[in-house]
Amino acid sequence: MTAPVTDPDAAAEPTRTDEFNAVRHVYEPHSIGLPPLRPYVREAWRRREFAFEMARTSLRAQHYDTVVGQLWLVLNPLLLACVYYLLVDIIGLRTGGISFFAHLMACLFVFHFVTDAIRQAVRSVTGGGRLILNTAFPRILLPTASVIVAFKRFLPTVVIFIPAAIVASLPFGPHLLWLLPVFGLFVVLTSGLAMLVAAGQVYFRDLKNFLQYALRMWLYASPILYFASRVPDRYEFLLVLNPLAPLLTAWSDIIDFGRAPQGTDLALAAGWAFSLFVLGALFFISREREFAVRL
């Protein structure tokens, strides 16, 4: 009888394990309920295409790839800017003119990016029940996909803002490069909030309904319908407590006034953005193992 032939290289090769394998998925115990973060982050990065594919699927469901769908993405925030312009500028007897309308557009568009991501993220986990129960993957990709969707929906508004900025004679120059790091902080802040509300909705099913009113109040408390410099002294503490206020102030300084943002605004904005990101990520990842039980 001939002995079976074995591959010595295959025998010598160590068995590879995948923490997110659908057959076997083992979490090591941790003192605060978190899985090992380094392999978790590495696996989430390896599967980042999964989040982009989910975003593409969601956008197709929203008719993003059609002319009418993209037109509505622009018309929705643009009509909101027109409504608030009528309320604030005409009824309020202000004389901001087209420059104030451009300020409204710039701030409302980026605020809409933040709130759009939050609204989609709040139902990302509870709405993905079958996916969570039947597929092993880092669940943090679900709110990440919501942020990607909101970013792609934000891009067409940039195109419509450029003609308004030209008509309003807003300053153009190298100072506009500051928009990149400031918008990066918007993304960090939005990602942290998206993870917080996505996990929170699993435990508090009324959070989605409460967000409608909270986001509307957030709009009025942020320097969008007014400039931060016009806030009375007795209400300046609200700008410090509002995570969006320093970001919107820096955003307005760059676009409206043609100058670099102040260091205090950038420092406060970065503090809020990264604190909420770390808080949201730790809260989401630490609760991730309970999602399948609570859905």
C-alpha atoms as an extended CHARMM CRD file, in Angstrom:
* protein
*
       295  EXT
         1         1  MET       CA              0.0000000000        0.0000000000        0.0000000000  PROA      1               0.0000000000
         2         2  THR       CA              1.3420000000        3.4140000000       -0.9460000000  PROA      2               0.0000000000
         3         3  ALA       CA              1.6020000000        5.9440000000        1.8650000000  PROA      3               0.0000000000
         4         4  PRO       CA             -0.3770000000        9.1740000000        1.2810000000  PROA      4               0.0000000000
         5         5  VAL       CA              1.6830000000       12.0610000000        0.0000000000  PROA      5               0.0000000000
         6         6  THR       CA              1.6990000000       15.1100000000        2.2340000000  PROA      6               0.0000000000
         7         7  ASP       CA              2.8770000000       18.5930000000        1.4630000000  PROA      7               0.0000000000
         8         8  PRO       CA              5.6210000000       19.4920000000        3.9450000000  PROA      8               0.0000000000
         9         9  ASP       CA              5.0940000000       23.2250000000        3.3140000000  PROA      9               0.0000000000
        10        10  ALA       CA              1.4150000000       22.9520000000        4.1040000000  PROA      10              0.0000000000
        11        11  ALA       CA              2.1870000000       21.0400000000        7.2810000000  PROA      11              0.0000000000
        12        12  ALA       CA              4.7160000000       23.6010000000        8.3620000000  PROA      12              0.0000000000
        13        13  GLU       CA              2.3990000000       26.5560000000        7.6570000000  PROA      13              0.0000000000
        14        14  PRO       CA              0.6230000000       27.7050000000       10.8460000000  PROA      14              0.0000000000
        15        15  THR       CA             -3.1250000000       27.6600000000       10.9320000000  PROA      15              0.0000000000
        16        16  ARG       CA             -4.5340000000       31.0880000000       10.1310000000  PROA      16              0.0000000000
        17        17  THR       CA             -7.4030000000       32.3030000000       12.2200000000  PROA      17              0.0000000000
        18        18  ASP       CA             -9.7730000000       35.0910000000       11.3570000000  PROA      18              0.0000000000
        19        19  GLU       CA            -11.4460000000       36.7910000000       14.2940000000  PROA      19              0.0000000000
        20        20  PHE       CA            -14.4070000000       37.7010000000       12.0930000000  PROA      20              0.0000000000
        21        21  ASN       CA            -14.7620000000       34.2470000000       10.4810000000  PROA      21              0.0000000000
        22        22  ALA       CA            -18.4000000000       33.2630000000       10.1280000000  PROA      22              0.0000000000
        23        23  VAL       CA            -17.7350000000       29.7690000000       11.5110000000  PROA      23              0.0000000000
        24        24  ARG       CA            -15.8010000000       30.6570000000       14.6170000000  PROA      24              0.0000000000
        25        25  HSD       CA            -15.7560000000       34.0710000000       16.2260000000  PROA      25              0.0000000000
        26        26  VAL       CA            -13.9940000000       34.3740000000       19.5810000000  PROA      26              0.0000000000
        27        27  TYR       CA            -13.7020000000       37.4980000000       21.7330000000  PROA      27              0.0000000000
        28        28  GLU       CA            -11.0740000000       37.5820000000       24.4120000000  PROA      28              0.0000000000
        29        29  PRO       CA            -12.2570000000       38.9250000000       27.7730000000  PROA      29              0.0000000000
        30        30  HSD       CA            -11.3960000000       42.4970000000       28.6170000000  PROA      30              0.0000000000
        31        31  SER       CA            -11.7340000000       44.4700000000       31.8140000000  PROA      31              0.0000000000
        32        32  ILE       CA            -14.1440000000       47.0190000000       30.3090000000  PROA      32              0.0000000000
        33        33  GLY       CA            -15.9640000000       44.7620000000       27.8800000000  PROA      33              0.0000000000
        34        34  LEU       CA            -13.9740000000       45.7570000000       24.8120000000  PROA      34              0.0000000000
        35        35  PRO       CA            -12.5190000000       43.2600000000       22.3450000000  PROA      35              0.0000000000
        36        36  PRO       CA             -8.8160000000       43.5940000000       21.5160000000  PROA      36              0.0000000000
        37        37  LEU       CA             -8.8060000000       46.9510000000       19.7350000000  PROA      37              0.0000000000
        38        38  ARG       CA             -5.7930000000       46.4880000000       17.4890000000  PROA      38              0.0000000000
        39        39  PRO       CA             -7.1140000000       43.4170000000       15.6230000000  PROA      39              0.0000000000
        40        40  TYR       CA            -10.5880000000       44.9740000000       15.6000000000  PROA      40              0.0000000000
        41        41  VAL       CA             -9.3780000000       48.1560000000       13.9260000000  PROA      41              0.0000000000
        42        42  ARG       CA             -7.2070000000       46.1510000000       11.5380000000  PROA      42              0.0000000000
        43        43  GLU       CA            -10.1570000000       43.9930000000       10.5090000000  PROA      43              0.0000000000
        44        44  ALA       CA            -12.4410000000       47.0200000000       10.1280000000  PROA      44              0.0000000000
        45        45  TRP       CA             -9.8630000000       48.6310000000        7.8350000000  PROA      45              0.0000000000
        46        46  ARG       CA             -9.4710000000       45.4100000000        5.8460000000  PROA      46              0.0000000000
        47        47  ARG       CA            -13.2260000000       45.3200000000        5.2910000000  PROA      47              0.0000000000
        48        48  ARG       CA            -13.6230000000       49.0350000000        4.5870000000  PROA      48              0.0000000000
        49        49  GLU       CA            -14.9160000000       48.2060000000        1.1020000000  PROA      49              0.0000000000
        50        50  PHE       CA            -17.9240000000       46.6470000000        2.8460000000  PROA      50              0.0000000000
        51        51  ALA       CA            -18.8850000000       50.0850000000        4.2070000000  PROA      51              0.0000000000
        52        52  PHE       CA            -18.4710000000       51.7080000000        0.7820000000  PROA      52              0.0000000000
        53        53  GLU       CA            -20.6120000000       49.0310000000       -0.8270000000  PROA      53              0.0000000000
        54        54  MET       CA            -23.3180000000       49.5390000000        1.7970000000  PROA      54              0.0000000000
        55        55  ALA       CA            -23.1700000000       53.2710000000        1.1040000000  PROA      55              0.0000000000
        56        56  ARG       CA            -23.5160000000       52.6730000000       -2.6420000000  PROA      56              0.0000000000
        57        57  THR       CA            -26.5050000000       50.4070000000       -2.0420000000  PROA      57              0.0000000000
        58        58  SER       CA            -28.1590000000       52.9880000000        0.1760000000  PROA      58              0.0000000000
        59        59  LEU       CA            -27.5560000000       55.7630000000       -2.3570000000  PROA      59              0.0000000000
        60        60  ARG       CA            -29.0220000000       53.6620000000       -5.1610000000  PROA      60              0.0000000000
        61        61  ALA       CA            -32.1230000000       53.1110000000       -3.0250000000  PROA      61              0.0000000000
        62        62  GLN       CA            -32.3470000000       56.8970000000       -2.6390000000  PROA      62              0.0000000000
        63        63  HSD       CA            -32.0470000000       57.3550000000       -6.4500000000  PROA      63              0.0000000000
        64        64  TYR       CA            -28.7080000000       59.1400000000       -6.0580000000  PROA      64              0.0000000000
        65        65  ASP       CA            -27.6090000000       57.9300000000       -9.4950000000  PROA      65              0.0000000000
        66        66  THR       CA            -30.4870000000       59.7220000000      -11.2490000000  PROA      66              0.0000000000
        67        67  VAL       CA            -30.6860000000       63.3650000000      -12.3230000000  PROA      67              0.0000000000
        68        68  VAL       CA            -33.8470000000       63.9450000000      -10.2710000000  PROA      68              0.0000000000
        69        69  GLY       CA            -32.2760000000       62.3420000000       -7.2030000000  PROA      69              0.0000000000
        70        70  GLN       CA            -29.1840000000       64.5450000000       -7.3550000000  PROA      70              0.0000000000
        71        71  LEU       CA            -31.3140000000       67.5940000000       -8.0930000000  PROA      71              0.0000000000
        72        72  TRP       CA            -33.3290000000       66.9920000000       -4.9220000000  PROA      72              0.0000000000
        73        73  LEU       CA            -30.1300000000       66.7300000000       -2.8810000000  PROA      73              0.0000000000
        74        74  VAL       CA            -29.3770000000       70.3020000000       -3.9270000000  PROA      74              0.0000000000
        75        75  LEU       CA            -32.9310000000       71.6770000000       -3.8060000000  PROA      75              0.0000000000
        76        76  ASN       CA            -33.7000000000       70.4310000000       -0.3050000000  PROA      76              0.0000000000
        77        77  PRO       CA            -30.9980000000       72.4130000000        1.5930000000  PROA      77              0.0000000000
        78        78  LEU       CA            -31.2600000000       75.2770000000       -0.9020000000  PROA      78              0.0000000000
        79        79  LEU       CA            -34.9780000000       75.6980000000       -0.2110000000  PROA      79              0.0000000000
        80        80  LEU       CA            -34.2540000000       75.5580000000        3.5130000000  PROA      80              0.0000000000
        81        81  ALA       CA            -31.7300000000       78.3620000000        3.0590000000  PROA      81              0.0000000000
        82        82  CYS       CA            -34.3540000000       80.4300000000        1.2050000000  PROA      82              0.0000000000
        83        83  VAL       CA            -36.9270000000       79.8840000000        3.9670000000  PROA      83              0.0000000000
        84        84  TYR       CA            -34.5270000000       80.8830000000        6.7380000000  PROA      84              0.0000000000
        85        85  TYR       CA            -33.3390000000       83.8500000000        4.7170000000  PROA      85              0.0000000000
        86        86  LEU       CA            -36.9180000000       85.1180000000        4.5040000000  PROA      86              0.0000000000
        87        87  LEU       CA            -37.4410000000       84.6050000000        8.2230000000  PROA      87              0.0000000000
        88        88  VAL       CA            -34.1500000000       86.0470000000        9.4440000000  PROA      88              0.0000000000
        89        89  ASP       CA            -33.2440000000       88.6640000000        6.8770000000  PROA      89              0.0000000000
        90        90  ILE       CA            -36.5780000000       90.0950000000        5.7350000000  PROA      90              0.0000000000
        91        91  ILE       CA            -38.8920000000       89.5790000000        8.7040000000  PROA      91              0.0000000000
        92        92  GLY       CA            -36.0500000000       90.3580000000       11.0830000000  PROA      92              0.0000000000
        93        93  LEU       CA            -35.3970000000       93.6310000000        9.1880000000  PROA      93              0.0000000000
        94        94  ARG       CA            -31.7340000000       92.7930000000        8.6370000000  PROA      94              0.0000000000
        95        95  THR       CA            -29.7440000000       94.0760000000        5.6830000000  PROA      95              0.0000000000
        96        96  GLY       CA            -27.3880000000       91.1680000000        5.1210000000  PROA      96              0.0000000000
        97        97  GLY       CA            -28.3500000000       90.8520000000        1.4730000000  PROA      97              0.0000000000
        98        98  ILE       CA            -26.7900000000       88.2550000000       -0.7820000000  PROA      98              0.0000000000
        99        99  SER       CA            -23.7040000000       87.9150000000        1.4400000000  PROA      99              0.0000000000
       100       100  PHE       CA            -25.8550000000       86.7870000000        4.3550000000  PROA      100             0.0000000000
       101       101  PHE       CA            -27.6860000000       84.3660000000        2.0490000000  PROA      101             0.0000000000
       102       102  ALA       CA            -24.3140000000       82.9030000000        1.0520000000  PROA      102             0.0000000000
       103       103  HSD       CA            -23.4650000000       82.5260000000        4.7410000000  PROA      103             0.0000000000
       104       104  LEU       CA            -26.7540000000       80.6810000000        5.2860000000  PROA      104             0.0000000000
       105       105  MET       CA            -26.0390000000       78.3640000000        2.3780000000  PROA      105             0.0000000000
       106       106  ALA       CA            -22.4920000000       77.5400000000        3.4810000000  PROA      106             0.0000000000
       107       107  CYS       CA            -23.4540000000       76.8010000000        7.0830000000  PROA      107             0.0000000000
       108       108  LEU       CA            -26.7390000000       75.0390000000        6.3350000000  PROA      108             0.0000000000
       109       109  PHE       CA            -25.0970000000       72.7510000000        3.7980000000  PROA      109             0.0000000000
       110       110  VAL       CA            -22.4190000000       71.5550000000        6.2150000000  PROA      110             0.0000000000
       111       111  PHE       CA            -24.9550000000       71.3480000000        9.0660000000  PROA      111             0.0000000000
       112       112  HSD       CA            -27.1450000000       69.2340000000        6.8040000000  PROA      112             0.0000000000
       113       113  PHE       CA            -24.1780000000       66.9110000000        6.2560000000  PROA      113             0.0000000000
       114       114  VAL       CA            -23.8570000000       66.3660000000       10.0150000000  PROA      114             0.0000000000
       115       115  THR       CA            -27.5710000000       65.8620000000       10.6730000000  PROA      115             0.0000000000
       116       116  ASP       CA            -28.0580000000       63.6910000000        7.5840000000  PROA      116             0.0000000000
       117       117  ALA       CA            -25.3650000000       61.2900000000        8.8150000000  PROA      117             0.0000000000
       118       118  ILE       CA            -26.9080000000       61.1990000000       12.3060000000  PROA      118             0.0000000000
       119       119  ARG       CA            -30.4230000000       60.5150000000       10.9730000000  PROA      119             0.0000000000
       120       120  GLN       CA            -29.1920000000       57.6230000000        8.8680000000  PROA      120             0.0000000000
       121       121  ALA       CA            -26.8650000000       56.2280000000       11.5290000000  PROA      121             0.0000000000
       122       122  VAL       CA            -29.5610000000       56.0910000000       14.2120000000  PROA      122             0.0000000000
       123       123  ARG       CA            -31.3030000000       53.2870000000       12.3100000000  PROA      123             0.0000000000
       124       124  SER       CA            -28.1800000000       51.6430000000       10.8830000000  PROA      124             0.0000000000
       125       125  VAL       CA            -27.9340000000       48.9350000000       13.5690000000  PROA      125             0.0000000000
       126       126  THR       CA            -31.6150000000       48.3540000000       14.3350000000  PROA      126             0.0000000000
       127       127  GLY       CA            -32.3990000000       48.3500000000       10.6150000000  PROA      127             0.0000000000
       128       128  GLY       CA            -29.6720000000       45.8190000000        9.8300000000  PROA      128             0.0000000000
       129       129  GLY       CA            -31.0170000000       42.9840000000       11.9580000000  PROA      129             0.0000000000
       130       130  ARG       CA            -30.6740000000       40.1530000000        9.4290000000  PROA      130             0.0000000000
       131       131  LEU       CA            -27.2390000000       41.3230000000        8.3660000000  PROA      131             0.0000000000
       132       132  ILE       CA            -26.0300000000       41.4360000000       11.9650000000  PROA      132             0.0000000000
       133       133  LEU       CA            -27.5030000000       38.0310000000       12.8400000000  PROA      133             0.0000000000
       134       134  ASN       CA            -26.2180000000       36.2100000000        9.7580000000  PROA      134             0.0000000000
       135       135  THR       CA            -22.8880000000       37.8560000000        8.9700000000  PROA      135             0.0000000000
       136       136  ALA       CA            -19.7320000000       38.3160000000       11.0250000000  PROA      136             0.0000000000
       137       137  PHE       CA            -18.0790000000       41.6870000000       10.4780000000  PROA      137             0.0000000000
       138       138  PRO       CA            -17.0570000000       44.7110000000       12.5700000000  PROA      138             0.0000000000
       139       139  ARG       CA            -20.3930000000       46.4010000000       13.2530000000  PROA      139             0.0000000000
       140       140  ILE       CA            -18.7190000000       49.7970000000       13.3590000000  PROA      140             0.0000000000
       141       141  LEU       CA            -18.8680000000       49.7180000000        9.5620000000  PROA      141             0.0000000000
       142       142  LEU       CA            -22.6470000000       50.3240000000        9.7640000000  PROA      142             0.0000000000
       143       143  PRO       CA            -22.5090000000       53.9160000000       11.1190000000  PROA      143             0.0000000000
       144       144  THR       CA            -19.3960000000       54.4750000000        9.0140000000  PROA      144             0.0000000000
       145       145  ALA       CA            -21.4640000000       53.7370000000        5.9070000000  PROA      145             0.0000000000
       146       146  SER       CA            -23.9930000000       56.3460000000        7.0520000000  PROA      146             0.0000000000
       147       147  VAL       CA            -21.2560000000       58.9920000000        7.2060000000  PROA      147             0.0000000000
       148       148  ILE       CA            -20.0740000000       58.0090000000        3.7180000000  PROA      148             0.0000000000
       149       149  VAL       CA            -23.6290000000       58.3600000000        2.3870000000  PROA      149             0.0000000000
       150       150  ALA       CA            -23.9970000000       61.8070000000        3.9780000000  PROA      150             0.0000000000
       151       151  PHE       CA            -20.6380000000       62.9100000000        2.5300000000  PROA      151             0.0000000000
       152       152  LYS       CA            -21.6120000000       61.8690000000       -1.0050000000  PROA      152             0.0000000000
       153       153  ARG       CA            -24.9240000000       63.6620000000       -0.5950000000  PROA      153             0.0000000000
       154       154  PHE       CA            -23.0140000000       66.7470000000        0.5650000000  PROA      154             0.0000000000
       155       155  LEU       CA            -20.7910000000       66.9670000000       -2.5250000000  PROA      155             0.0000000000
       156       156  PRO       CA            -23.4660000000       68.2710000000       -4.9650000000  PROA      156             0.0000000000
       157       157  THR       CA            -24.1990000000       71.1790000000       -2.6140000000  PROA      157             0.0000000000
       158       158  VAL       CA            -20.6090000000       72.3860000000       -3.0400000000  PROA      158             0.0000000000
       159       159  VAL       CA            -21.2500000000       72.7930000000       -6.7600000000  PROA      159             0.0000000000
       160       160  ILE       CA            -24.3700000000       74.9110000000       -6.1850000000  PROA      160             0.0000000000
       161       161  PHE       CA            -22.6250000000       77.0680000000       -3.5670000000  PROA      161             0.0000000000
       162       162  ILE       CA            -19.7870000000       78.2070000000       -5.8540000000  PROA      162             0.0000000000
       163       163  PRO       CA            -21.9980000000       80.4500000000       -8.0700000000  PROA      163             0.0000000000
       164       164  ALA       CA            -23.6160000000       81.9510000000       -4.9580000000  PROA      164             0.0000000000
       165       165  ALA       CA            -20.1770000000       82.7200000000       -3.5090000000  PROA      165             0.0000000000
       166       166  ILE       CA            -19.1640000000       84.4420000000       -6.7550000000  PROA      166             0.0000000000
       167       167  VAL       CA            -22.3510000000       86.5250000000       -6.8750000000  PROA      167             0.0000000000
       168       168  ALA       CA            -21.9170000000       87.4850000000       -3.2130000000  PROA      168             0.0000000000
       169       169  SER       CA            -18.2900000000       88.5080000000       -3.9110000000  PROA      169             0.0000000000
       170       170  LEU       CA            -16.9690000000       86.3120000000       -1.1350000000  PROA      170             0.0000000000
       171       171  PRO       CA            -13.1770000000       86.4430000000       -0.8150000000  PROA      171             0.0000000000
       172       172  PHE       CA            -11.1850000000       83.8210000000       -2.7170000000  PROA      172             0.0000000000
       173       173  GLY       CA             -7.5900000000       83.0360000000       -1.8950000000  PROA      173             0.0000000000
       174       174  PRO       CA             -5.1630000000       80.6650000000       -0.1690000000  PROA      174             0.0000000000
       175       175  HSD       CA             -7.1660000000       80.9880000000        3.0530000000  PROA      175             0.0000000000
       176       176  LEU       CA             -9.7220000000       78.5730000000        1.5270000000  PROA      176             0.0000000000
       177       177  LEU       CA             -7.2300000000       75.7410000000        2.0900000000  PROA      177             0.0000000000
       178       178  TRP       CA             -8.2580000000       75.9540000000        5.7460000000  PROA      178             0.0000000000
       179       179  LEU       CA            -11.5830000000       74.4190000000        4.6890000000  PROA      179             0.0000000000
       180       180  LEU       CA             -9.9280000000       71.0020000000        4.3350000000  PROA      180             0.0000000000
       181       181  PRO       CA             -8.7900000000       70.5160000000        7.9640000000  PROA      181             0.0000000000
       182       182  VAL       CA            -11.9430000000       72.1710000000        9.2960000000  PROA      182             0.0000000000
       183       183  PHE       CA            -14.1570000000       69.8670000000        7.2440000000  PROA      183             0.0000000000
       184       184  GLY       CA            -11.9940000000       66.9720000000        8.4270000000  PROA      184             0.0000000000
       185       185  LEU       CA            -12.9740000000       67.9050000000       11.9860000000  PROA      185             0.0000000000
       186       186  PHE       CA            -16.6160000000       67.9430000000       10.8730000000  PROA      186             0.0000000000
       187       187  VAL       CA            -16.1770000000       64.3590000000        9.6550000000  PROA      187             0.0000000000
       188       188  VAL       CA            -14.5090000000       63.2470000000       12.9050000000  PROA      188             0.0000000000
       189       189  LEU       CA            -17.2550000000       64.8620000000       14.9970000000  PROA      189             0.0000000000
       190       190  THR       CA            -19.9920000000       63.4010000000       12.8060000000  PROA      190             0.0000000000
       191       191  SER       CA            -18.4850000000       59.9100000000       12.9540000000  PROA      191             0.0000000000
       192       192  GLY       CA            -18.4100000000       59.9980000000       16.7530000000  PROA      192             0.0000000000
       193       193  LEU       CA            -22.0130000000       61.1570000000       16.9900000000  PROA      193             0.0000000000
       194       194  ALA       CA            -23.0860000000       58.5750000000       14.3980000000  PROA      194             0.0000000000
       195       195  MET       CA            -21.6130000000       55.7600000000       16.4870000000  PROA      195             0.0000000000
       196       196  LEU       CA            -23.2220000000       57.1110000000       19.6500000000  PROA      196             0.0000000000
       197       197  VAL       CA            -26.7490000000       57.3320000000       18.2350000000  PROA      197             0.0000000000
       198       198  ALA       CA            -26.4240000000       54.0110000000       16.3550000000  PROA      198             0.0000000000
       199       199  ALA       CA            -25.6340000000       52.1500000000       19.5740000000  PROA      199             0.0000000000
       200       200  GLY       CA            -28.0120000000       54.2510000000       21.6610000000  PROA      200             0.0000000000
       201       201  GLN       CA            -30.9620000000       53.3790000000       19.4170000000  PROA      201             0.0000000000
       202       202  VAL       CA            -30.5000000000       49.7040000000       20.3120000000  PROA      202             0.0000000000
       203       203  TYR       CA            -31.1930000000       50.4770000000       23.9780000000  PROA      203             0.0000000000
       204       204  PHE       CA            -33.5620000000       53.4510000000       23.6450000000  PROA      204             0.0000000000
       205       205  ARG       CA            -35.9160000000       52.8490000000       20.7270000000  PROA      205             0.0000000000
       206       206  ASP       CA            -37.4730000000       56.3240000000       21.0540000000  PROA      206             0.0000000000
       207       207  LEU       CA            -34.1360000000       58.0140000000       20.3780000000  PROA      207             0.0000000000
       208       208  LYS       CA            -34.9810000000       58.2960000000       16.6760000000  PROA      208             0.0000000000
       209       209  ASN       CA            -38.1250000000       60.3070000000       17.4580000000  PROA      209             0.0000000000
       210       210  PHE       CA            -36.3460000000       62.5150000000       19.9820000000  PROA      210             0.0000000000
       211       211  LEU       CA            -33.6110000000       63.3570000000       17.4650000000  PROA      211             0.0000000000
       212       212  GLN       CA            -36.0590000000       65.2570000000       15.2540000000  PROA      212             0.0000000000
       213       213  TYR       CA            -36.5460000000       67.8710000000       17.9560000000  PROA      213             0.0000000000
       214       214  ALA       CA            -32.9840000000       67.7870000000       19.2660000000  PROA      214             0.0000000000
       215       215  LEU       CA            -31.5190000000       68.4840000000       15.8250000000  PROA      215             0.0000000000
       216       216  ARG       CA            -33.9300000000       71.3670000000       15.2520000000  PROA      216             0.0000000000
       217       217  MET       CA            -32.9410000000       72.9240000000       18.5940000000  PROA      217             0.0000000000
       218       218  TRP       CA            -29.2970000000       72.3390000000       17.6920000000  PROA      218             0.0000000000
       219       219  LEU       CA            -29.8160000000       74.3510000000       14.5140000000  PROA      219             0.0000000000
       220       220  TYR       CA            -31.1460000000       77.3700000000       16.4160000000  PROA      220             0.0000000000
       221       221  ALA       CA            -28.3810000000       77.1290000000       19.0370000000  PROA      221             0.0000000000
       222       222  SER       CA            -25.6350000000       77.0940000000       16.3950000000  PROA      222             0.0000000000
       223       223  PRO       CA            -24.2070000000       80.1680000000       14.6100000000  PROA      223             0.0000000000
       224       224  ILE       CA            -26.0330000000       79.4780000000       11.3380000000  PROA      224             0.0000000000
       225       225  LEU       CA            -28.9700000000       81.8800000000       11.3380000000  PROA      225             0.0000000000
       226       226  TYR       CA            -26.6410000000       84.4920000000       12.8200000000  PROA      226             0.0000000000
       227       227  PHE       CA            -22.9420000000       85.2130000000       13.1150000000  PROA      227             0.0000000000
       228       228  ALA       CA            -21.1140000000       84.0580000000       16.2350000000  PROA      228             0.0000000000
       229       229  SER       CA            -19.8100000000       87.5960000000       16.7860000000  PROA      229             0.0000000000
       230       230  ARG       CA            -23.3930000000       88.8470000000       17.2650000000  PROA      230             0.0000000000
       231       231  VAL       CA            -24.2100000000       86.5070000000       20.1400000000  PROA      231             0.0000000000
       232       232  PRO       CA            -24.8260000000       88.5210000000       23.3530000000  PROA      232             0.0000000000
       233       233  ASP       CA            -22.2570000000       88.1040000000       26.1000000000  PROA      233             0.0000000000
       234       234  ARG       CA            -24.7390000000       86.3740000000       28.4010000000  PROA      234             0.0000000000
       235       235  TYR       CA            -25.2140000000       83.5840000000       25.8470000000  PROA      235             0.0000000000
       236       236  GLU       CA            -21.5920000000       83.0560000000       24.8220000000  PROA      236             0.0000000000
       237       237  PHE       CA            -21.3370000000       80.0260000000       27.0960000000  PROA      237             0.0000000000
       238       238  LEU       CA            -23.7160000000       78.2440000000       24.7010000000  PROA      238             0.0000000000
       239       239  LEU       CA            -21.1050000000       78.5230000000       21.9720000000  PROA      239             0.0000000000
       240       240  VAL       CA            -18.5930000000       76.7780000000       24.2290000000  PROA      240             0.0000000000
       241       241  LEU       CA            -21.0290000000       73.9870000000       25.1570000000  PROA      241             0.0000000000
       242       242  ASN       CA            -22.1440000000       73.4670000000       21.5630000000  PROA      242             0.0000000000
       243       243  PRO       CA            -19.7560000000       71.0330000000       19.7810000000  PROA      243             0.0000000000
       244       244  LEU       CA            -20.6510000000       72.5210000000       16.3890000000  PROA      244             0.0000000000
       245       245  ALA       CA            -20.2820000000       76.1840000000       17.3390000000  PROA      245             0.0000000000
       246       246  PRO       CA            -16.4640000000       76.4910000000       17.0840000000  PROA      246             0.0000000000
       247       247  LEU       CA            -16.4630000000       74.5230000000       13.8400000000  PROA      247             0.0000000000
       248       248  LEU       CA            -19.1710000000       76.7000000000       12.2960000000  PROA      248             0.0000000000
       249       249  THR       CA            -17.3950000000       79.8240000000       13.5250000000  PROA      249             0.0000000000
       250       250  ALA       CA            -14.1710000000       78.6900000000       11.8540000000  PROA      250             0.0000000000
       251       251  TRP       CA            -16.1480000000       77.7280000000        8.7290000000  PROA      251             0.0000000000
       252       252  SER       CA            -17.7050000000       81.1960000000        8.6000000000  PROA      252             0.0000000000
       253       253  ASP       CA            -14.3830000000       82.9780000000        9.2010000000  PROA      253             0.0000000000
       254       254  ILE       CA            -12.8760000000       81.2250000000        6.1920000000  PROA      254             0.0000000000
       255       255  ILE       CA            -15.7870000000       81.5700000000        3.7660000000  PROA      255             0.0000000000
       256       256  ASP       CA            -17.4600000000       84.8280000000        4.8190000000  PROA      256             0.0000000000
       257       257  PHE       CA            -14.5650000000       86.9220000000        6.0730000000  PROA      257             0.0000000000
       258       258  GLY       CA            -11.6410000000       85.5000000000        4.1050000000  PROA      258             0.0000000000
       259       259  ARG       CA             -9.3740000000       84.8510000000        7.0530000000  PROA      259             0.0000000000
       260       260  ALA       CA             -7.8090000000       81.9100000000        8.8540000000  PROA      260             0.0000000000
       261       261  PRO       CA             -9.8200000000       80.5910000000       11.8090000000  PROA      261             0.0000000000
       262       262  GLN       CA             -8.7670000000       81.6170000000       15.2780000000  PROA      262             0.0000000000
       263       263  GLY       CA             -6.5930000000       79.2320000000       17.2320000000  PROA      263             0.0000000000
       264       264  THR       CA             -9.0240000000       79.0760000000       20.1480000000  PROA      264             0.0000000000
       265       265  ASP       CA            -11.8540000000       78.0100000000       17.8410000000  PROA      265             0.0000000000
       266       266  LEU       CA             -9.7050000000       75.3150000000       16.2290000000  PROA      266             0.0000000000
       267       267  ALA       CA             -8.4910000000       74.0040000000       19.5730000000  PROA      267             0.0000000000
       268       268  LEU       CA            -12.0160000000       73.8670000000       20.9960000000  PROA      268             0.0000000000
       269       269  ALA       CA            -13.3590000000       72.2770000000       17.8110000000  PROA      269             0.0000000000
       270       270  ALA       CA            -10.6240000000       69.6290000000       17.7850000000  PROA      270             0.0000000000
       271       271  GLY       CA            -11.2310000000       68.9050000000       21.4700000000  PROA      271             0.0000000000
       272       272  TRP       CA            -14.9550000000       68.3550000000       20.8990000000  PROA      272             0.0000000000
       273       273  ALA       CA            -14.4500000000       66.3570000000       17.6870000000  PROA      273             0.0000000000
       274       274  PHE       CA            -11.8590000000       63.8810000000       18.9510000000  PROA      274             0.0000000000
       275       275  SER       CA            -13.4700000000       63.5180000000       22.3880000000  PROA      275             0.0000000000
       276       276  LEU       CA            -16.8240000000       62.6040000000       20.8610000000  PROA      276             0.0000000000
       277       277  PHE       CA            -15.1380000000       60.3070000000       18.3510000000  PROA      277             0.0000000000
       278       278  VAL       CA            -13.2870000000       58.3580000000       21.0440000000  PROA      278             0.0000000000
       279       279  LEU       CA            -16.3770000000       58.2620000000       23.2660000000  PROA      279             0.0000000000
       280       280  GLY       CA            -18.6090000000       57.1030000000       20.4120000000  PROA      280             0.0000000000
       281       281  ALA       CA            -16.1460000000       54.4530000000       19.2020000000  PROA      281             0.0000000000
       282       282  LEU       CA            -15.5420000000       52.9830000000       22.6650000000  PROA      282             0.0000000000
       283       283  PHE       CA            -19.2420000000       52.9530000000       23.5070000000  PROA      283             0.0000000000
       284       284  PHE       CA            -20.1960000000       51.3440000000       20.1990000000  PROA      284             0.0000000000
       285       285  ILE       CA            -17.4760000000       48.6760000000       20.1990000000  PROA      285             0.0000000000
       286       286  SER       CA            -18.0040000000       47.7820000000       23.8580000000  PROA      286             0.0000000000
       287       287  ARG       CA            -21.7480000000       47.2170000000       23.2560000000  PROA      287             0.0000000000
       288       288  GLU       CA            -21.4070000000       45.5390000000       19.8740000000  PROA      288             0.0000000000
       289       289  ARG       CA            -21.6490000000       41.9900000000       21.2450000000  PROA      289             0.0000000000
       290       290  GLU       CA            -25.1080000000       42.7120000000       22.6980000000  PROA      290             0.0000000000
       291       291  PHE       CA            -26.6560000000       43.9340000000       19.4420000000  PROA      291             0.0000000000
       292       292  ALA       CA            -27.6770000000       40.4830000000       18.1930000000  PROA      292             0.0000000000
       293       293  VAL       CA            -29.4250000000       39.7420000000       21.4980000000  PROA      293             0.0000000000
       294       294  ARG       CA            -31.3350000000       43.0180000000       21.6710000000  PROA      294             0.0000000000
       295       295  LEU       CA            -32.4880000000       43.2940000000       18.0640000000  PROA      295             0.0000000000
